[in-house]
Amino acid sequence: MLVDRSRNDRFVVSRRRTGLGDCLWSLASAWDYAHRTGRALAIDWRGSCYLDNPFANAFPAFFKPIEDIGGVRVICDDQINHVSFPGPFFPSWWNKPSIDCVYRPDEQIFQERDELNDLFQAQDDCEANTVVCDACLMWRCDEKAERTIFRSIAPRVEIEDRIEALYQEHFDGHSIIGVHVRHGNGEDIMDHAPYWADPKVALEQVCTAIRMAKAQPHSRPVRVFLCTDSAKVVDHLSGVFPELFTVPKRFQADQAGPLHSAALGTDGGFSALVEMYLLGRCDTVIRFPPTSAFTRYARLFVPRIVEFDLNDPRRLILIDNSFERSPAP
């Protein structure tokens, strides 16, 4: 299919309202298609679970302004409220009158995810002037696209300052084993569920992974850094590994749901990015479960990864990632 790529009025819109790991991975997939087809990229994170203003774009609330990613023009601030994207649209749902697009049932979102996946896999452009990516697009791009996103964007200065202060206080001079445990705290954890079929066994697996990571060669004294969405997980693992440390943050009440919640607001997003980027500066990271988008940054850049087999959650995998360098300062 031949499409005129010289025009500057063709767009990919990356719309997400979920946790930041999902937002960033889906953004990488949207960017990849925009880059391949000569389109501009609009980052539209209005209605975010971290903000109470439905018209505020969450991207500039957490990241520095950016106008270009890898040669792709970017719109990423609140001017998104004043942009009228040209039709026709893909997927076709978005050609409906705007009032009819307000409510999209889950089955429609899943259908759009599959339609977008087919479009991306076809390695070709479509006739639509605007492609709307409003679904979870994890696994829909290669790692090169993900690395481009993480190397191009940067958290706001106040978030960077907090990351650096914690790094100097806890990381400097040590070999850090980062542990991410995505529990859900009562949320429907969907693809993560097999890893929590037996919670007691799950926590034992995490302990085994920590012991395995500590047994590897380390050039400096070892410290264990835990990131999780469950206070119960903190209590359990701290009892087994007293030297373990965490970044102070607010948790939801027991079984009240995840940390990406309106109840925690921008503080929740701030804390999430601090932990995400600190995990990316560890020497080893344990991912439980490996299906969590939150640790994709770490998975791409940390020298050594310990994760659990997608097909057999009881089996540990050690991954040498030392050829990659983190974009972190």
Secondary structure as UniProt FT lines:
FT   STRAND          11..15
FT   HELIX           20..37
FT   STRAND          40..44
FT   TURN            49..50
FT   TURN            54..55
FT   HELIX           58..62
FT   STRAND          68..69
FT   TURN            70..71
FT   STRAND          72..75
FT   HELIX           78..82
FT   STRAND          89..90
FT   HELIX           92..95
FT   HELIX           98..101
FT   HELIX           106..121
FT   TURN            122..123
FT   STRAND          130..133
FT   TURN            138..139
FT   HELIX           143..152
FT   HELIX           157..166
FT   HELIX           167..171
FT   TURN            172..173
FT   STRAND          175..181
FT   TURN            185..186
FT   HELIX           190..196
FT   HELIX           199..215
FT   STRAND          222..228
FT   HELIX           231..240
FT   TURN            242..243
FT   TURN            254..255
FT   TURN            262..264
FT   HELIX           265..279
FT   TURN            280..281
FT   STRAND          284..288
FT   TURN            290..291
FT   HELIX           293..295
FT   HELIX           296..301
FT   STRAND          304..308
FT   TURN            313..314
FT   STRAND          316..320
FT   TURN            322..323
//
